[in-house]
Amino acid sequence: MPYELPPVHSTIVRAALGQMGVGGDDSWGARTHPEYLLDVSKELRFCFSFRGI
């Protein structure tokens, strides 16, 4: 059918140390609430690895 998506033949992995949330009161300029901000006052480190199956 033309409205169906084609089969997917890939996997996407997005590894991230953290993510800031939307946290604002609206979507047109309100600042993110402090409890949803990443603390960048200290060094941030992140590592990961992949192992085949």
All heavy atoms as atom14 arrays in JSON, in Angstrom:
{
  "sequence": "MPYELPPVHSTIVRAALGQMGVGGDDSWGARTHPEYLLDVSKELRFCFSFRGI",
  "atom14_mask": [
    [1, 1, 1, 1, 1, 1, 1, 1, 0, 0, 0, 0, 0, 0],
    [1, 1, 1, 1, 1, 1, 1, 0, 0, 0, 0, 0, 0, 0],
    [1, 1, 1, 1, 1, 1, 1, 1, 1, 1, 1, 1, 0, 0],
    [1, 1, 1, 1, 1, 1, 1, 1, 1, 0, 0, 0, 0, 0],
    [1, 1, 1, 1, 1, 1, 1, 1, 0, 0, 0, 0, 0, 0],
    [1, 1, 1, 1, 1, 1, 1, 0, 0, 0, 0, 0, 0, 0],
    [1, 1, 1, 1, 1, 1, 1, 0, 0, 0, 0, 0, 0, 0],
    [1, 1, 1, 1, 1, 1, 1, 0, 0, 0, 0, 0, 0, 0],
    [1, 1, 1, 1, 1, 1, 1, 1, 1, 1, 0, 0, 0, 0],
    [1, 1, 1, 1, 1, 1, 0, 0, 0, 0, 0, 0, 0, 0],
    [1, 1, 1, 1, 1, 1, 1, 0, 0, 0, 0, 0, 0, 0],
    [1, 1, 1, 1, 1, 1, 1, 1, 0, 0, 0, 0, 0, 0],
    [1, 1, 1, 1, 1, 1, 1, 0, 0, 0, 0, 0, 0, 0],
    [1, 1, 1, 1, 1, 1, 1, 1, 1, 1, 1, 0, 0, 0],
    [1, 1, 1, 1, 1, 0, 0, 0, 0, 0, 0, 0, 0, 0],
    [1, 1, 1, 1, 1, 0, 0, 0, 0, 0, 0, 0, 0, 0],
    [1, 1, 1, 1, 1, 1, 1, 1, 0, 0, 0, 0, 0, 0],
    [1, 1, 1, 1, 0, 0, 0, 0, 0, 0, 0, 0, 0, 0],
    [1, 1, 1, 1, 1, 1, 1, 1, 1, 0, 0, 0, 0, 0],
    [1, 1, 1, 1, 1, 1, 1, 1, 0, 0, 0, 0, 0, 0],
    [1, 1, 1, 1, 0, 0, 0, 0, 0, 0, 0, 0, 0, 0],
    [1, 1, 1, 1, 1, 1, 1, 0, 0, 0, 0, 0, 0, 0],
    [1, 1, 1, 1, 0, 0, 0, 0, 0, 0, 0, 0, 0, 0],
    [1, 1, 1, 1, 0, 0, 0, 0, 0, 0, 0, 0, 0, 0],
    [1, 1, 1, 1, 1, 1, 1, 1, 0, 0, 0, 0, 0, 0],
    [1, 1, 1, 1, 1, 1, 1, 1, 0, 0, 0, 0, 0, 0],
    [1, 1, 1, 1, 1, 1, 0, 0, 0, 0, 0, 0, 0, 0],
    [1, 1, 1, 1, 1, 1, 1, 1, 1, 1, 1, 1, 1, 1],
    [1, 1, 1, 1, 0, 0, 0, 0, 0, 0, 0, 0, 0, 0],
    [1, 1, 1, 1, 1, 0, 0, 0, 0, 0, 0, 0, 0, 0],
    [1, 1, 1, 1, 1, 1, 1, 1, 1, 1, 1, 0, 0, 0],
    [1, 1, 1, 1, 1, 1, 1, 0, 0, 0, 0, 0, 0, 0],
    [1, 1, 1, 1, 1, 1, 1, 1, 1, 1, 0, 0, 0, 0],
    [1, 1, 1, 1, 1, 1, 1, 0, 0, 0, 0, 0, 0, 0],
    [1, 1, 1, 1, 1, 1, 1, 1, 1, 0, 0, 0, 0, 0],
    [1, 1, 1, 1, 1, 1, 1, 1, 1, 1, 1, 1, 0, 0],
    [1, 1, 1, 1, 1, 1, 1, 1, 0, 0, 0, 0, 0, 0],
    [1, 1, 1, 1, 1, 1, 1, 1, 0, 0, 0, 0, 0, 0],
    [1, 1, 1, 1, 1, 1, 1, 1, 0, 0, 0, 0, 0, 0],
    [1, 1, 1, 1, 1, 1, 1, 0, 0, 0, 0, 0, 0, 0],
    [1, 1, 1, 1, 1, 1, 0, 0, 0, 0, 0, 0, 0, 0],
    [1, 1, 1, 1, 1, 1, 1, 1, 1, 0, 0, 0, 0, 0],
    [1, 1, 1, 1, 1, 1, 1, 1, 1, 0, 0, 0, 0, 0],
    [1, 1, 1, 1, 1, 1, 1, 1, 0, 0, 0, 0, 0, 0],
    [1, 1, 1, 1, 1, 1, 1, 1, 1, 1, 1, 0, 0, 0],
    [1, 1, 1, 1, 1, 1, 1, 1, 1, 1, 1, 0, 0, 0],
    [1, 1, 1, 1, 1, 1, 0, 0, 0, 0, 0, 0, 0, 0],
    [1, 1, 1, 1, 1, 1, 1, 1, 1, 1, 1, 0, 0, 0],
    [1, 1, 1, 1, 1, 1, 0, 0, 0, 0, 0, 0, 0, 0],
    [1, 1, 1, 1, 1, 1, 1, 1, 1, 1, 1, 0, 0, 0],
    [1, 1, 1, 1, 1, 1, 1, 1, 1, 1, 1, 0, 0, 0],
    [1, 1, 1, 1, 0, 0, 0, 0, 0, 0, 0, 0, 0, 0],
    [1, 1, 1, 1, 1, 1, 1, 1, 0, 0, 0, 0, 0, 0]
  ],
  "atom14_positions": [
    [[0.83, -1.18, 0.0], [0.0, 0.0, 0.0], [0.88, 1.26, 0.0], [1.91, 1.29, 0.66], [-0.89, 0.0, 1.25], [-1.87, -1.13, 1.32], [-2.98, -0.81, -0.02], [-4.29, -1.83, 0.19], [0.0, 0.0, 0.0], [0.0, 0.0, 0.0], [0.0, 0.0, 0.0], [0.0, 0.0, 0.0], [0.0, 0.0, 0.0], [0.0, 0.0, 0.0]],
    [[0.51, 2.29, -0.7], [1.33, 3.5, -0.78], [1.47, 4.24, 0.56], [2.41, 5.0, 0.74], [0.6, 4.36, -1.8], [-0.75, 3.79, -1.95], [-0.68, 2.37, -1.51], [0.0, 0.0, 0.0], [0.0, 0.0, 0.0], [0.0, 0.0, 0.0], [0.0, 0.0, 0.0], [0.0, 0.0, 0.0], [0.0, 0.0, 0.0], [0.0, 0.0, 0.0]],
    [[0.57, 4.04, 1.51], [0.65, 4.75, 2.78], [1.51, 4.01, 3.82], [1.78, 4.53, 4.88], [-0.75, 4.98, 3.36], [-1.54, 3.71, 3.57], [-1.37, 2.98, 4.74], [-2.41, 3.26, 2.61], [-2.08, 1.81, 4.93], [-3.12, 2.11, 2.79], [-2.96, 1.36, 3.96], [-3.66, 0.21, 4.14], [0.0, 0.0, 0.0], [0.0, 0.0, 0.0]],
    [[1.94, 2.79, 3.53], [2.75, 2.03, 4.47], [4.23, 2.38, 4.31], [4.7, 2.66, 3.21], [2.55, 0.54, 4.25], [1.16, 0.06, 4.63], [0.99, -1.43, 4.42], [1.93, -2.09, 3.92], [-0.09, -1.93, 4.75], [0.0, 0.0, 0.0], [0.0, 0.0, 0.0], [0.0, 0.0, 0.0], [0.0, 0.0, 0.0], [0.0, 0.0, 0.0]],
    [[4.94, 2.35, 5.42], [6.38, 2.61, 5.4], [7.12, 1.38, 4.9], [6.69, 0.25, 5.13], [6.86, 2.97, 6.8], [6.31, 4.27, 7.37], [6.75, 4.42, 8.82], [6.75, 5.46, 6.55], [0.0, 0.0, 0.0], [0.0, 0.0, 0.0], [0.0, 0.0, 0.0], [0.0, 0.0, 0.0], [0.0, 0.0, 0.0], [0.0, 0.0, 0.0]],
    [[8.27, 1.59, 4.24], [9.05, 0.44, 3.79], [9.67, -0.28, 4.99], [9.83, 0.3, 6.06], [10.13, 1.08, 2.91], [10.26, 2.47, 3.41], [8.89, 2.86, 3.89], [0.0, 0.0, 0.0], [0.0, 0.0, 0.0], [0.0, 0.0, 0.0], [0.0, 0.0, 0.0], [0.0, 0.0, 0.0], [0.0, 0.0, 0.0], [0.0, 0.0, 0.0]],
    [[10.03, -1.54, 4.84], [10.67, -2.28, 5.93], [11.99, -1.62, 6.32], [12.71, -1.09, 5.47], [10.93, -3.67, 5.34], [10.22, -3.73, 4.04], [9.87, -2.34, 3.64], [0.0, 0.0, 0.0], [0.0, 0.0, 0.0], [0.0, 0.0, 0.0], [0.0, 0.0, 0.0], [0.0, 0.0, 0.0], [0.0, 0.0, 0.0], [0.0, 0.0, 0.0]],
    [[12.3, -1.65, 7.6], [13.54, -1.05, 8.11], [14.61, -2.14, 8.18], [14.38, -3.22, 8.7], [13.31, -0.44, 9.51], [14.61, 0.08, 10.09], [12.28, 0.66, 9.43], [0.0, 0.0, 0.0], [0.0, 0.0, 0.0], [0.0, 0.0, 0.0], [0.0, 0.0, 0.0], [0.0, 0.0, 0.0], [0.0, 0.0, 0.0], [0.0, 0.0, 0.0]],
    [[15.81, -1.83, 7.66], [16.91, -2.78, 7.65], [18.12, -2.22, 8.39], [19.25, -2.52, 8.03], [17.3, -3.14, 6.22], [16.18, -3.78, 5.45], [15.73, -5.05, 5.71], [15.39, -3.3, 4.47], [14.73, -5.34, 4.9], [14.5, -4.29, 4.13], [0.0, 0.0, 0.0], [0.0, 0.0, 0.0], [0.0, 0.0, 0.0], [0.0, 0.0, 0.0]],
    [[17.88, -1.38, 9.39], [19.0, -0.81, 10.13], [18.58, -0.58, 11.58], [17.39, -0.56, 11.91], [19.44, 0.51, 9.5], [18.38, 1.44, 9.57], [0.0, 0.0, 0.0], [0.0, 0.0, 0.0], [0.0, 0.0, 0.0], [0.0, 0.0, 0.0], [0.0, 0.0, 0.0], [0.0, 0.0, 0.0], [0.0, 0.0, 0.0], [0.0, 0.0, 0.0]],
    [[19.58, -0.41, 12.43], [19.36, -0.09, 13.83], [20.14, 1.17, 14.14], [21.3, 1.3, 13.75], [19.85, -1.23, 14.75], [19.13, -2.41, 14.42], [19.63, -0.89, 16.21], [0.0, 0.0, 0.0], [0.0, 0.0, 0.0], [0.0, 0.0, 0.0], [0.0, 0.0, 0.0], [0.0, 0.0, 0.0], [0.0, 0.0, 0.0], [0.0, 0.0, 0.0]],
    [[19.53, 2.1, 14.83], [20.2, 3.35, 15.2], [20.32, 3.39, 16.71], [19.33, 3.19, 17.43], [19.4, 4.57, 14.7], [19.33, 4.55, 13.18], [20.04, 5.86, 15.2], [18.4, 5.58, 12.59], [0.0, 0.0, 0.0], [0.0, 0.0, 0.0], [0.0, 0.0, 0.0], [0.0, 0.0, 0.0], [0.0, 0.0, 0.0], [0.0, 0.0, 0.0]],
    [[21.53, 3.63, 17.2], [21.79, 3.75, 18.63], [22.3, 5.15, 18.89], [23.26, 5.58, 18.26], [22.82, 2.71, 19.11], [23.13, 2.9, 20.58], [22.32, 1.31, 18.83], [0.0, 0.0, 0.0], [0.0, 0.0, 0.0], [0.0, 0.0, 0.0], [0.0, 0.0, 0.0], [0.0, 0.0, 0.0], [0.0, 0.0, 0.0], [0.0, 0.0, 0.0]],
    [[21.68, 5.86, 19.8], [22.14, 7.19, 20.18], [22.56, 7.14, 21.64], [21.72, 7.17, 22.53], [21.03, 8.22, 19.99], [20.71, 8.45, 18.54], [19.77, 9.64, 18.39], [19.56, 9.9, 16.98], [18.41, 9.68, 16.35], [17.38, 9.22, 17.02], [18.29, 9.93, 15.07], [0.0, 0.0, 0.0], [0.0, 0.0, 0.0], [0.0, 0.0, 0.0]],
    [[23.85, 7.02, 21.87], [24.38, 6.97, 23.23], [24.6, 8.39, 23.72], [25.17, 9.21, 23.02], [25.69, 6.19, 23.24], [0.0, 0.0, 0.0], [0.0, 0.0, 0.0], [0.0, 0.0, 0.0], [0.0, 0.0, 0.0], [0.0, 0.0, 0.0], [0.0, 0.0, 0.0], [0.0, 0.0, 0.0], [0.0, 0.0, 0.0], [0.0, 0.0, 0.0]],
    [[24.12, 8.69, 24.92], [24.25, 10.04, 25.45], [24.43, 9.98, 26.97], [23.83, 9.15, 27.64], [23.02, 10.87, 25.12], [0.0, 0.0, 0.0], [0.0, 0.0, 0.0], [0.0, 0.0, 0.0], [0.0, 0.0, 0.0], [0.0, 0.0, 0.0], [0.0, 0.0, 0.0], [0.0, 0.0, 0.0], [0.0, 0.0, 0.0], [0.0, 0.0, 0.0]],
    [[25.25, 10.86, 27.48], [25.45, 10.98, 28.92], [24.2, 11.5, 29.59], [23.8, 11.06, 30.66], [26.62, 11.92, 29.22], [26.86, 12.27, 30.68], [27.23, 11.04, 31.48], [27.94, 13.32, 30.8], [0.0, 0.0, 0.0], [0.0, 0.0, 0.0], [0.0, 0.0, 0.0], [0.0, 0.0, 0.0], [0.0, 0.0, 0.0], [0.0, 0.0, 0.0]],
    [[23.54, 12.45, 28.97], [22.33, 13.03, 29.53], [21.59, 13.81, 28.48], [22.1, 14.02, 27.37], [0.0, 0.0, 0.0], [0.0, 0.0, 0.0], [0.0, 0.0, 0.0], [0.0, 0.0, 0.0], [0.0, 0.0, 0.0], [0.0, 0.0, 0.0], [0.0, 0.0, 0.0], [0.0, 0.0, 0.0], [0.0, 0.0, 0.0], [0.0, 0.0, 0.0]],
    [[20.41, 14.23, 28.83], [19.61, 15.02, 27.9], [18.79, 16.0, 28.7], [18.17, 15.65, 29.69], [18.7, 14.11, 27.09], [17.82, 14.85, 26.13], [16.96, 13.92, 25.29], [17.23, 12.74, 25.17], [15.92, 14.45, 24.7], [0.0, 0.0, 0.0], [0.0, 0.0, 0.0], [0.0, 0.0, 0.0], [0.0, 0.0, 0.0], [0.0, 0.0, 0.0]],
    [[18.8, 17.26, 28.27], [17.97, 18.25, 28.93], [16.54, 18.09, 28.47], [16.27, 17.9, 27.28], [18.47, 19.66, 28.65], [19.77, 19.98, 29.36], [20.16, 21.71, 29.41], [20.5, 22.07, 27.73], [0.0, 0.0, 0.0], [0.0, 0.0, 0.0], [0.0, 0.0, 0.0], [0.0, 0.0, 0.0], [0.0, 0.0, 0.0], [0.0, 0.0, 0.0]],
    [[15.62, 18.17, 29.41], [14.21, 18.01, 29.1], [13.6, 19.29, 28.58], [14.21, 20.36, 28.59], [0.0, 0.0, 0.0], [0.0, 0.0, 0.0], [0.0, 0.0, 0.0], [0.0, 0.0, 0.0], [0.0, 0.0, 0.0], [0.0, 0.0, 0.0], [0.0, 0.0, 0.0], [0.0, 0.0, 0.0], [0.0, 0.0, 0.0], [0.0, 0.0, 0.0]],
    [[12.37, 19.18, 28.14], [11.65, 20.34, 27.63], [11.39, 21.31, 28.77], [11.6, 22.49, 28.64], [10.34, 19.9, 26.94], [9.53, 21.11, 26.52], [10.66, 19.04, 25.74], [0.0, 0.0, 0.0], [0.0, 0.0, 0.0], [0.0, 0.0, 0.0], [0.0, 0.0, 0.0], [0.0, 0.0, 0.0], [0.0, 0.0, 0.0], [0.0, 0.0, 0.0]],
    [[10.91, 20.85, 29.89], [10.86, 21.58, 31.15], [10.37, 23.01, 31.18], [10.22, 23.56, 32.26], [0.0, 0.0, 0.0], [0.0, 0.0, 0.0], [0.0, 0.0, 0.0], [0.0, 0.0, 0.0], [0.0, 0.0, 0.0], [0.0, 0.0, 0.0], [0.0, 0.0, 0.0], [0.0, 0.0, 0.0], [0.0, 0.0, 0.0], [0.0, 0.0, 0.0]],
    [[10.17, 23.67, 30.06], [9.66, 25.03, 30.06], [8.15, 25.03, 30.2], [7.5, 24.0, 30.14], [0.0, 0.0, 0.0], [0.0, 0.0, 0.0], [0.0, 0.0, 0.0], [0.0, 0.0, 0.0], [0.0, 0.0, 0.0], [0.0, 0.0, 0.0], [0.0, 0.0, 0.0], [0.0, 0.0, 0.0], [0.0, 0.0, 0.0], [0.0, 0.0, 0.0]],
    [[7.57, 26.18, 30.39], [6.12, 26.26, 30.57], [5.37, 26.38, 29.25], [4.15, 26.24, 29.21], [5.76, 27.44, 31.46], [6.29, 27.25, 32.86], [6.27, 26.1, 33.35], [6.74, 28.23, 33.48], [0.0, 0.0, 0.0], [0.0, 0.0, 0.0], [0.0, 0.0, 0.0], [0.0, 0.0, 0.0], [0.0, 0.0, 0.0], [0.0, 0.0, 0.0]],
    [[6.1, 26.66, 28.18], [5.48, 26.76, 26.88], [6.51, 26.41, 25.82], [7.64, 26.1, 26.14], [4.91, 28.17, 26.64], [5.95, 29.25, 26.81], [7.08, 29.08, 26.3], [5.66, 30.27, 27.44], [0.0, 0.0, 0.0], [0.0, 0.0, 0.0], [0.0, 0.0, 0.0], [0.0, 0.0, 0.0], [0.0, 0.0, 0.0], [0.0, 0.0, 0.0]],
    [[6.14, 26.42, 24.58], [7.07, 26.05, 23.51], [7.55, 27.26, 22.72], [8.07, 27.11, 21.63], [6.38, 25.05, 22.57], [5.23, 25.63, 21.99], [0.0, 0.0, 0.0], [0.0, 0.0, 0.0], [0.0, 0.0, 0.0], [0.0, 0.0, 0.0], [0.0, 0.0, 0.0], [0.0, 0.0, 0.0], [0.0, 0.0, 0.0], [0.0, 0.0, 0.0]],
    [[7.38, 28.46, 23.25], [7.76, 29.65, 22.48], [8.64, 30.6, 23.28], [8.47, 31.79, 23.26], [6.52, 30.38, 21.95], [5.5, 30.7, 23.01], [5.46, 31.81, 23.8], [4.4, 29.9, 23.4], [4.4, 31.75, 24.66], [3.72, 30.59, 24.43], [3.9, 28.67, 23.0], [2.59, 30.08, 25.05], [2.78, 28.18, 23.63], [2.14, 28.88, 24.62]],
    [[9.6, 30.03, 24.04], [10.61, 30.89, 24.62], [10.8, 30.79, 26.12], [11.73, 31.38, 26.66], [0.0, 0.0, 0.0], [0.0, 0.0, 0.0], [0.0, 0.0, 0.0], [0.0, 0.0, 0.0], [0.0, 0.0, 0.0], [0.0, 0.0, 0.0], [0.0, 0.0, 0.0], [0.0, 0.0, 0.0], [0.0, 0.0, 0.0], [0.0, 0.0, 0.0]],
    [[9.95, 30.09, 26.83], [10.14, 29.95, 28.28], [11.43, 29.17, 28.55], [11.75, 28.23, 27.84], [8.96, 29.24, 28.91], [0.0, 0.0, 0.0], [0.0, 0.0, 0.0], [0.0, 0.0, 0.0], [0.0, 0.0, 0.0], [0.0, 0.0, 0.0], [0.0, 0.0, 0.0], [0.0, 0.0, 0.0], [0.0, 0.0, 0.0], [0.0, 0.0, 0.0]],
    [[12.17, 29.59, 29.55], [13.41, 28.9, 29.9], [13.1, 27.53, 30.5], [12.05, 27.32, 31.1], [14.19, 29.74, 30.92], [14.55, 31.15, 30.47], [15.64, 31.18, 29.48], [16.85, 30.6, 30.06], [17.95, 30.38, 29.38], [18.02, 30.73, 28.12], [19.0, 29.85, 29.95], [0.0, 0.0, 0.0], [0.0, 0.0, 0.0], [0.0, 0.0, 0.0]],
    [[14.05, 26.61, 30.34], [13.93, 25.29, 30.94], [14.04, 25.41, 32.45], [14.87, 26.16, 32.96], [15.03, 24.37, 30.4], [14.94, 24.32, 28.98], [14.91, 22.97, 30.95], [0.0, 0.0, 0.0], [0.0, 0.0, 0.0], [0.0, 0.0, 0.0], [0.0, 0.0, 0.0], [0.0, 0.0, 0.0], [0.0, 0.0, 0.0], [0.0, 0.0, 0.0]],
    [[13.22, 24.69, 33.19], [13.28, 24.72, 34.65], [14.63, 24.2, 35.14], [15.18, 23.25, 34.56], [12.16, 23.87, 35.24], [10.8, 24.42, 34.98], [9.82, 24.47, 35.94], [10.23, 24.95, 33.87], [8.71, 25.0, 35.44], [8.96, 25.3, 34.17], [0.0, 0.0, 0.0], [0.0, 0.0, 0.0], [0.0, 0.0, 0.0], [0.0, 0.0, 0.0]],
    [[15.2, 24.79, 36.18], [16.54, 24.41, 36.66], [16.7, 22.91, 36.94], [17.76, 22.34, 36.7], [16.72, 25.22, 37.93], [15.81, 26.38, 37.78], [14.64, 25.89, 36.97], [0.0, 0.0, 0.0], [0.0, 0.0, 0.0], [0.0, 0.0, 0.0], [0.0, 0.0, 0.0], [0.0, 0.0, 0.0], [0.0, 0.0, 0.0], [0.0, 0.0, 0.0]],
    [[15.66, 22.26, 37.44], [15.79, 20.83, 37.76], [15.94, 19.96, 36.52], [16.29, 18.79, 36.62], [14.6, 20.35, 38.61], [13.26, 20.47, 37.94], [12.51, 21.76, 38.24], [13.14, 22.79, 38.56], [11.28, 21.74, 38.13], [0.0, 0.0, 0.0], [0.0, 0.0, 0.0], [0.0, 0.0, 0.0], [0.0, 0.0, 0.0], [0.0, 0.0, 0.0]],
    [[15.72, 20.51, 35.33], [15.87, 19.75, 34.1], [17.12, 20.14, 33.31], [17.31, 19.66, 32.18], [14.63, 19.91, 33.21], [13.38, 19.42, 33.9], [12.4, 20.3, 34.3], [13.2, 18.07, 34.18], [11.26, 19.87, 34.94], [12.07, 17.61, 34.82], [11.09, 18.52, 35.2], [9.98, 18.07, 35.84], [0.0, 0.0, 0.0], [0.0, 0.0, 0.0]],
    [[17.95, 21.01, 33.85], [19.2, 21.4, 33.19], [20.31, 20.43, 33.56], [20.33, 19.88, 34.66], [19.6, 22.81, 33.61], [18.67, 23.94, 33.17], [19.11, 25.25, 33.81], [18.64, 24.06, 31.67], [0.0, 0.0, 0.0], [0.0, 0.0, 0.0], [0.0, 0.0, 0.0], [0.0, 0.0, 0.0], [0.0, 0.0, 0.0], [0.0, 0.0, 0.0]],
    [[21.27, 20.24, 32.66], [22.45, 19.44, 32.98], [23.41, 20.29, 33.8], [23.61, 21.47, 33.5], [23.15, 18.98, 31.69], [22.34, 18.04, 30.8], [23.1, 17.77, 29.51], [22.05, 16.75, 31.52], [0.0, 0.0, 0.0], [0.0, 0.0, 0.0], [0.0, 0.0, 0.0], [0.0, 0.0, 0.0], [0.0, 0.0, 0.0], [0.0, 0.0, 0.0]],
    [[24.0, 19.69, 34.83], [24.97, 20.4, 35.67], [26.33, 20.39, 34.98], [27.02, 19.38, 34.96], [25.06, 19.72, 37.03], [26.02, 20.41, 37.98], [26.53, 21.51, 37.64], [26.28, 19.86, 39.06], [0.0, 0.0, 0.0], [0.0, 0.0, 0.0], [0.0, 0.0, 0.0], [0.0, 0.0, 0.0], [0.0, 0.0, 0.0], [0.0, 0.0, 0.0]],
    [[26.7, 21.5, 34.39], [27.98, 21.58, 33.68], [29.04, 22.28, 34.51], [30.1, 22.64, 33.99], [27.81, 22.29, 32.31], [26.95, 21.46, 31.39], [27.25, 23.68, 32.47], [0.0, 0.0, 0.0], [0.0, 0.0, 0.0], [0.0, 0.0, 0.0], [0.0, 0.0, 0.0], [0.0, 0.0, 0.0], [0.0, 0.0, 0.0], [0.0, 0.0, 0.0]],
    [[28.8, 22.45, 35.81], [29.8, 23.09, 36.67], [30.93, 22.12, 37.03], [31.95, 22.52, 37.53], [29.14, 23.6, 37.96], [28.62, 22.53, 38.72], [0.0, 0.0, 0.0], [0.0, 0.0, 0.0], [0.0, 0.0, 0.0], [0.0, 0.0, 0.0], [0.0, 0.0, 0.0], [0.0, 0.0, 0.0], [0.0, 0.0, 0.0], [0.0, 0.0, 0.0]],
    [[30.73, 20.83, 36.76], [31.77, 19.83, 37.0], [32.07, 19.09, 35.69], [31.29, 19.14, 34.75], [31.32, 18.85, 38.08], [30.05, 18.11, 37.71], [29.56, 17.23, 38.83], [28.24, 16.6, 38.38], [27.46, 16.16, 39.45], [0.0, 0.0, 0.0], [0.0, 0.0, 0.0], [0.0, 0.0, 0.0], [0.0, 0.0, 0.0], [0.0, 0.0, 0.0]],
    [[33.2, 18.42, 35.67], [33.6, 17.69, 34.47], [32.64, 16.53, 34.22], [32.25, 15.82, 35.15], [35.02, 17.14, 34.64], [35.53, 16.38, 33.45], [36.94, 15.87, 33.64], [37.55, 16.12, 34.7], [37.43, 15.21, 32.72], [0.0, 0.0, 0.0], [0.0, 0.0, 0.0], [0.0, 0.0, 0.0], [0.0, 0.0, 0.0], [0.0, 0.0, 0.0]],
    [[32.25, 16.37, 32.98], [31.36, 15.28, 32.6], [32.13, 14.28, 31.76], [32.84, 14.66, 30.83], [30.16, 15.8, 31.8], [29.27, 16.83, 32.49], [28.22, 17.36, 31.52], [28.6, 16.22, 33.7], [0.0, 0.0, 0.0], [0.0, 0.0, 0.0], [0.0, 0.0, 0.0], [0.0, 0.0, 0.0], [0.0, 0.0, 0.0], [0.0, 0.0, 0.0]],
    [[32.03, 13.01, 32.09], [32.7, 11.96, 31.31], [31.69, 10.88, 30.97], [30.8, 10.58, 31.76], [33.84, 11.33, 32.11], [35.01, 12.23, 32.28], [36.1, 11.52, 33.04], [37.22, 12.41, 33.17], [38.45, 12.09, 32.85], [38.7, 10.88, 32.4], [39.41, 12.95, 32.98], [0.0, 0.0, 0.0], [0.0, 0.0, 0.0], [0.0, 0.0, 0.0]],
    [[31.87, 10.32, 29.81], [30.95, 9.29, 29.35], [31.7, 8.34, 28.44], [32.47, 8.77, 27.59], [29.8, 9.97, 28.59], [28.8, 9.03, 28.0], [28.01, 8.25, 28.82], [28.62, 8.95, 26.64], [27.09, 7.38, 28.29], [27.68, 8.11, 26.1], [26.91, 7.31, 26.93], [0.0, 0.0, 0.0], [0.0, 0.0, 0.0], [0.0, 0.0, 0.0]],
    [[31.54, 7.05, 28.66], [32.15, 6.09, 27.73], [31.21, 4.91, 27.59], [30.41, 4.61, 28.46], [33.54, 5.7, 28.19], [33.65, 4.27, 29.23], [0.0, 0.0, 0.0], [0.0, 0.0, 0.0], [0.0, 0.0, 0.0], [0.0, 0.0, 0.0], [0.0, 0.0, 0.0], [0.0, 0.0, 0.0], [0.0, 0.0, 0.0], [0.0, 0.0, 0.0]],
    [[31.31, 4.26, 26.47], [30.48, 3.1, 26.19], [31.2, 2.24, 25.17], [32.16, 2.67, 24.55], [29.09, 3.51, 25.67], [29.11, 4.22, 24.35], [28.93, 3.52, 23.18], [29.32, 5.58, 24.29], [28.96, 4.17, 21.96], [29.35, 6.25, 23.09], [29.17, 5.53, 21.92], [0.0, 0.0, 0.0], [0.0, 0.0, 0.0], [0.0, 0.0, 0.0]],
    [[30.77, 1.02, 25.02], [31.36, 0.14, 24.01], [30.27, -0.75, 23.43], [29.2, -0.92, 24.03], [32.48, -0.71, 24.63], [31.95, -1.51, 25.67], [0.0, 0.0, 0.0], [0.0, 0.0, 0.0], [0.0, 0.0, 0.0], [0.0, 0.0, 0.0], [0.0, 0.0, 0.0], [0.0, 0.0, 0.0], [0.0, 0.0, 0.0], [0.0, 0.0, 0.0]],
    [[30.57, -1.3, 22.29], [29.66, -2.23, 21.62], [30.34, -3.59, 21.56], [31.56, -3.69, 21.38], [29.37, -1.77, 20.18], [28.54, -0.53, 20.11], [29.12, 0.7, 19.88], [27.17, -0.6, 20.27], [28.36, 1.85, 19.8], [26.39, 0.55, 20.2], [26.98, 1.76, 19.97], [0.0, 0.0, 0.0], [0.0, 0.0, 0.0], [0.0, 0.0, 0.0]],
    [[29.54, -4.62, 21.68], [30.07, -5.97, 21.52], [29.12, -6.71, 20.59], [27.9, -6.68, 20.77], [30.13, -6.66, 22.87], [30.7, -8.05, 22.78], [30.96, -8.69, 24.09], [29.84, -8.49, 25.01], [29.83, -8.99, 26.23], [30.86, -9.68, 26.68], [28.79, -8.78, 27.01], [0.0, 0.0, 0.0], [0.0, 0.0, 0.0], [0.0, 0.0, 0.0]],
    [[29.69, -7.34, 19.59], [28.87, -8.08, 18.64], [28.18, -9.27, 19.26], [28.66, -9.82, 20.27], [0.0, 0.0, 0.0], [0.0, 0.0, 0.0], [0.0, 0.0, 0.0], [0.0, 0.0, 0.0], [0.0, 0.0, 0.0], [0.0, 0.0, 0.0], [0.0, 0.0, 0.0], [0.0, 0.0, 0.0], [0.0, 0.0, 0.0], [0.0, 0.0, 0.0]],
    [[27.09, -9.65, 18.68], [26.38, -10.83, 19.19], [26.39, -11.95, 18.18], [26.64, -11.75, 17.02], [24.9, -10.5, 19.58], [24.2, -9.84, 18.39], [24.88, -9.62, 20.78], [22.71, -9.66, 18.61], [0.0, 0.0, 0.0], [0.0, 0.0, 0.0], [0.0, 0.0, 0.0], [0.0, 0.0, 0.0], [0.0, 0.0, 0.0], [0.0, 0.0, 0.0]]
  ]
}
